[in-house]
Amino acid sequence: MIGIRLINIRDIDLNLLVLFEAIYSAGNISRAAQVLDMNQPTVSNALTRLRTQLDDPLFVRDGKGVRPTERAEAIIAPIRRALQDIHSIGNREVAFDPDHSERTFRLHMIDVFEPVVMPMLAAHTAVNPSLSVKLLHPQTITSEDAVSDGAADLAIGLTPARSPQIDWEELCPLDVVVVARRDHPTLSGTISGPELMAHGHVSLDLDLPSTVPGARASSKKLVMKESTPFRQAIQVNRPSSIAAIVAKSDLIGLLPRFYVEALPDQGGLQILEPPRSLIDLSFFLIWHRRRVEDPGLVWLRNRIKSAMGRQPVR
């Protein structure tokens, strides 16, 4: 157990906390230096100062990178919250301009949203070199935890948040369709229940506790109401793998409609309308309540909703 140490807050340089968060996120001092636009010796010297002030090594060598100590793991969440609060104070009265504002957005979302959300954000980062976006891998932390501990500014999850400190709103229903290659020898336009059961599936493995909130339970709902289960031919862990394999085989798969329609040339796939709704779930936008008025996050939420067809572009 980590003992409580009294720290004179006047001795702590805020910039050192920014540096600490960058090293923790990057897992590598050189990459952190690039993110901070600093040279590596300067970052190393600053880390030495912080180690002295906190009386802990904070990071130890691990292969080609570094890993956090127990002390670093204990303080990363409050440091992230503090940095977010300071950022919010500085921006509360300042309008966010995507073409000129300096900002890095950290998003936690599964990759089905990438072909829809990322091109929209890329259009802004191409114009504004001071604007960047970082995606967090959803298998390492849940959506709600990512927002709660400050690892993510915004998340998209399959269940609404449970904590009273986390705000959320429904983004879109999970409209699942069946996909097959465009020149499939036996399928075209629609698919019957028996055909759905007879064809081999490329399925998504959602049986991971932290892929997205509710994923373990939700994966069991990705079946028709008939008692016969799908014939799982191949199981993968990325939706993009389903699209790639189905496009080059006679197997079929289940994917969100918006994902398939966003792929270039629809990924060489045809959408087969199922005989009935396959799933009754929705995706939710999730953010921390203390950042509800952050102009940048208000803009980001609106842009994502616009990309998903929720409202006109502002």
C-alpha positions in Angstrom: 0.0 0.0 0.0 1.3 3.5 -0.9 1.8 5.7 2.1 0.5 9.3 2.1 3.2 11.9 1.6 2.7 15.6 2.3 3.8 17.7 -0.7 4.3 21.5 -0.7 2.2 22.4 -3.6 4.2 25.6 -4.1 7.2 23.4 -5.1 5.3 21.7 -7.9 5.6 23.3 -11.4 2.3 22.8 -13.3 4.3 22.1 -16.4 5.9 19.1 -14.7 2.4 17.6 -14.3 1.7 18.1 -18.0 5.0 16.4 -18.7 4.2 13.5 -16.3 0.8 13.0 -18.0 2.5 13.0 -21.5 5.1 10.4 -20.4 2.4 8.2 -18.8 0.2 8.3 -22.0 3.1 7.8 -24.4 4.9 5.1 -22.4 8.1 6.4 -23.9 10.1 9.5 -23.0 11.1 10.2 -26.7 7.5 10.1 -27.9 6.4 12.3 -25.0 9.1 14.8 -26.0 7.7 14.9 -29.5 4.1 15.4 -28.2 5.3 18.3 -26.0 7.5 19.7 -28.8 10.6 19.5 -26.5 13.9 17.8 -26.9 14.6 14.6 -25.0 17.3 15.9 -22.6 14.9 18.7 -21.5 12.2 16.2 -20.8 14.6 13.9 -18.9 15.9 16.8 -16.8 12.3 17.9 -16.0 11.4 14.3 -15.0 14.4 14.2 -12.7 13.0 17.3 -10.9 9.6 15.8 -10.5 11.0 12.6 -9.2 12.9 14.5 -6.6 9.8 16.5 -5.6 7.6 13.5 -5.3 10.3 11.2 -3.9 9.6 8.4 -6.3 11.1 7.2 -9.6 7.6 7.4 -11.2 8.7 5.5 -14.4 11.1 2.6 -14.8 12.6 1.2 -18.0 10.6 -1.5 -19.7 12.0 -2.7 -23.0 12.2 0.3 -25.4 9.8 2.4 -23.2 9.0 3.0 -19.6 6.3 1.8 -17.3 4.7 3.7 -14.4 5.6 2.8 -10.8 2.8 2.1 -8.2 3.1 5.7 -7.1 2.6 7.0 -10.7 -0.5 4.7 -11.1 -1.9 6.1 -7.9 -1.6 9.8 -8.9 -2.4 9.8 -12.7 -6.1 10.0 -12.3 -6.2 13.1 -9.9 -3.5 14.8 -12.0 -5.5 14.3 -15.2 -8.6 15.7 -13.4 -6.6 18.7 -12.2 -5.2 19.4 -15.6 -8.7 19.1 -17.2 -10.1 21.5 -14.6 -7.4 24.0 -15.2 -7.9 23.7 -18.9 -11.6 24.3 -18.5 -11.1 27.4 -16.4 -8.8 28.8 -19.0 -11.3 28.1 -21.8 -14.6 28.8 -20.1 -15.1 32.2 -21.6 -13.2 31.5 -24.8 -15.1 30.3 -27.9 -13.5 27.3 -29.6 -12.4 27.8 -33.2 -11.6 24.5 -34.9 -9.6 26.3 -37.6 -7.3 28.2 -35.1 -7.6 26.9 -31.5 -4.8 24.7 -30.1 -6.3 21.5 -28.7 -5.8 17.7 -28.5 -9.0 15.7 -28.2 -8.7 12.2 -26.7 -11.5 9.9 -27.8 -12.5 6.5 -26.5 -14.5 4.6 -29.0 -14.7 1.3 -30.9 -13.4 1.3 -34.4 -16.8 1.1 -36.1 -16.9 4.8 -35.7 -13.6 5.6 -37.2 -14.7 5.7 -40.9 -17.5 8.0 -39.9 -16.0 10.3 -37.3 -12.4 10.5 -38.2 -12.7 11.8 -41.8 -14.8 14.7 -40.4 -12.2 15.5 -37.7 -9.3 15.0 -40.3 -10.8 17.8 -42.4 -10.3 20.2 -39.4 -6.8 18.9 -38.5 -5.7 19.4 -42.1 -6.6 23.1 -41.9 -5.4 23.6 -38.3 -2.0 22.1 -37.4 -2.6 22.9 -33.7 -5.6 20.6 -33.6 -5.1 16.9 -33.1 -7.0 13.8 -32.1 -5.9 10.8 -30.2 -7.8 7.5 -30.0 -7.7 5.4 -26.9 -7.8 1.6 -27.4 -11.2 0.5 -25.9 -9.8 -2.9 -24.8 -7.7 -1.3 -22.1 -10.3 0.7 -20.2 -14.1 1.1 -20.2 -15.7 4.2 -21.6 -16.9 5.4 -18.3 -13.6 4.9 -16.5 -11.7 6.6 -19.4 -13.8 9.7 -18.9 -13.9 9.5 -15.1 -10.2 9.3 -14.6 -9.4 11.9 -17.3 -7.8 9.5 -19.9 -10.5 10.6 -22.4 -12.3 13.8 -23.1 -15.2 12.0 -24.7 -16.3 8.4 -25.1 -18.8 6.5 -27.2 -20.2 3.4 -25.4 -23.0 0.8 -25.5 -24.5 1.7 -22.2 -25.3 5.0 -20.5 -23.0 6.0 -17.6 -23.9 4.9 -14.1 -21.9 7.5 -12.1 -23.8 10.7 -11.2 -20.6 12.6 -12.1 -20.8 11.4 -15.8 -23.2 12.9 -18.3 -24.4 11.1 -21.4 -26.9 11.2 -24.2 -28.0 8.7 -26.8 -26.1 9.0 -30.0 -27.7 6.5 -32.4 -29.3 3.1 -32.4 -27.2 0.1 -33.2 -28.8 -0.8 -36.6 -27.1 -4.1 -37.4 -27.3 -5.5 -40.9 -26.0 -8.6 -42.6 -23.2 -8.2 -45.1 -21.9 -10.4 -47.9 -19.6 -9.9 -50.8 -21.2 -8.0 -53.7 -21.0 -10.9 -56.1 -22.0 -13.6 -53.6 -23.3 -16.6 -55.6 -26.5 -17.2 -53.6 -27.3 -14.0 -51.7 -28.7 -10.7 -52.9 -30.8 -7.9 -51.4 -32.3 -9.8 -48.5 -31.7 -12.8 -46.4 -34.1 -15.2 -44.7 -33.8 -16.6 -41.2 -32.8 -20.1 -42.5 -30.2 -18.6 -44.8 -28.9 -16.5 -41.9 -28.4 -19.7 -39.9 -27.0 -21.8 -42.7 -24.2 -19.5 -43.9 -20.9 -19.4 -42.0 -20.4 -16.1 -40.1 -17.3 -14.0 -39.5 -18.2 -12.8 -36.0 -16.9 -10.2 -33.6 -15.6 -11.4 -30.3 -17.1 -9.1 -27.8 -16.5 -11.4 -24.8 -13.9 -9.0 -23.3 -14.7 -7.3 -20.0 -13.4 -3.9 -21.0 -14.0 -3.7 -24.7 -17.0 -1.4 -24.1 -19.4 -1.2 -21.2 -22.1 -3.9 -21.6 -20.2 -5.7 -24.4 -20.1 -9.1 -22.7 -23.9 -9.1 -22.2 -24.7 -7.3 -25.5 -22.8 -9.9 -27.6 -25.2 -12.5 -26.5 -28.1 -10.5 -28.0 -26.5 -10.6 -31.5 -28.5 -13.6 -32.5 -31.9 -14.1 -34.0 -34.8 -15.2 -31.8 -34.7 -18.7 -33.4 -33.1 -21.3 -31.1 -30.5 -22.4 -33.7 -27.3 -20.4 -33.2 -25.3 -18.8 -35.9 -22.6 -21.0 -37.5 -19.4 -19.2 -36.5 -16.7 -19.9 -39.1 -14.2 -17.2 -38.0 -14.1 -15.0 -35.0 -12.2 -11.7 -35.0 -11.7 -8.8 -32.7 -12.1 -5.9 -35.1 -15.1 -4.9 -37.3 -12.7 -4.0 -40.1 -11.6 -7.7 -40.2 -15.2 -8.8 -40.7 -15.5 -6.5 -43.7 -12.2 -7.6 -45.2 -12.8 -11.3 -44.8 -16.5 -11.3 -46.0 -15.5 -9.2 -49.1 -13.2 -12.0 -50.2 -15.2 -15.1 -49.3 -18.7 -16.6 -49.3 -19.0 -16.1 -45.6 -21.4 -13.4 -44.1 -21.2 -11.1 -41.1 -23.1 -8.6 -39.0 -22.0 -5.0 -38.9 -23.6 -1.6 -38.0 -25.2 -0.1 -41.1 -23.5 3.3 -40.7 -20.1 1.5 -40.7 -20.7 -0.3 -43.9 -22.1 2.7 -45.7 -19.0 4.8 -44.7 -16.5 2.4 -46.2 -15.1 3.4 -49.6 -17.2 1.7 -52.3 -19.0 0.1 -49.3 -15.9 -2.2 -48.9 -17.0 -4.3 -51.8 -19.9 -5.5 -49.7 -23.7 -5.7 -50.2 -26.1 -5.0 -47.4 -28.6 -7.8 -46.9 -31.7 -6.7 -45.0 -32.4 -9.2 -42.2 -35.9 -10.7 -41.7 -36.2 -8.8 -38.4 -34.3 -6.5 -36.1 -31.2 -8.3 -34.8 -30.4 -6.2 -31.8 -32.0 -3.6 -29.6 -29.1 -1.5 -28.3 -27.9 2.1 -28.7 -24.6 3.9 -28.7 -24.1 6.8 -26.2 -21.9 9.8 -26.0 -20.3 10.0 -22.5 -18.4 12.9 -20.9 -17.6 14.2 -17.4 -20.1 16.6 -15.9 -17.5 19.1 -14.8 -16.7 19.6 -18.5 -20.3 20.1 -19.8 -19.6 23.7 -20.7 -16.1 23.2 -22.2 -16.5 25.0 -25.6 -14.2 22.6 -27.4 -16.1 19.5 -26.2 -19.5 21.1 -26.9 -18.2 21.6 -30.5 -16.8 18.0 -30.6 -20.1 16.5 -29.4 -22.1 18.5 -32.0 -19.7 17.5 -34.8 -19.9 13.8 -33.9 -23.7 14.0 -33.7 -23.7 15.7 -37.1 -21.5 13.0 -38.6 -23.9 10.4 -37.3 -26.9 12.3 -38.9 -28.3 13.6 -35.7 -28.4 17.3 -36.6 -27.3 19.9 -39.1 -23.6 20.9 -39.2 -23.0 24.1 -37.2 
